[in-house]
Amino acid sequence: MSQRRKFIRQSLLGSALFIPGVAASCAQTNEEKSHSGDKPLILSTWNHGLPANADAWAKLQETGSILDAVEAGVRNTEVDMENLSVGLQGLPDREGITTLDASIMTGDGACGSVAFVRQIKHPISLARAVMEKTPHVLLAGEGARQFAIAQGFPLEEEKLSPKAQAEYDKWKVTSQYKPIINIENHDTIGMIGIDAQGKLAGSCTTSGLAYKMHGRVGDSPIIGAGLFVDDEVGAATATGLGESIIRICGSFLIVELMRQGRTPQEACEEAVRRLISKNKDIKDIQAGFLAINKYGEVGAYAVHPGFNFAKATESGNILVDANSHFKP
Ligand code: SD4
């Protein structure tokens, strides 16, 4: 973990940042009383989830909309210049071009996503526009960019950030692509949230795997793989090697396991077991899942150690280490 990340983690854990929340106002049913979750609740993947959660929480207070919250939260990460796996500052594909994937979904089944899109600073907002302004779910590549222009999204200059350029130059020396277990290389942000009334929403945004083949799309914009949300059950999101997650429809699988009665933790663990059984060379594959159910209970699990997530509730915004199938 970099020094900067360690610092953010320690300082925020130390102060357990309190954010006065939108109070849970609904009378509890007996079924709800037998569960011990939090509402509202916002979870997001990795350390950068802390500032993203803070923005999401502020937006929830401002507009009362959990959809607005999960969009605003990951917009923070999309312009975090330190993050090399999200946004236009992310590492490029093997041709040196940064292409972005994003998805957004609400618990009533509404969803939108964009894949293999260039020059768009906030692909999550473009995904939301696909959801709200088209009859479609997924727009890709040049069509997504044309739609962005039509919607008034500014096009950014196609130029690698200095950090991404330096990394790309280093990579070009050997030009080898191999997904490796390294938490610094798996920084997609997936965010899922529930409001005080039990409405759920989620978002996921990434520049995908570094030095991928041009045209490669990961799990993040695939509804059911990188993200799935259902108000009747709960929500899940994923990070890590997209191919391994798509193979098992990871997020959908977790929501369906919860529908059948598993807790979010049990469902994440089962999804990791499934992923391990369906992917060769598992020692080189990292993937992690996050889930919440409609009671505001939380689950998180990864293939290998190193996965963590940020959890915002009325009592604070903290970083939590997830357990993993393989032990340190
Ligand atoms: C992908 N799931 O495109 C993403 C990668 C990831 O940080 O999580 N990167 O496969």
Residues whose N, C-alpha, C, O or C-beta is under 5 A from the ligand:
A	BS01	SD4	S85 N185 H186 D187 T188 T206 G208 L209 G218 D219 T239 G240 L241 G242 E243
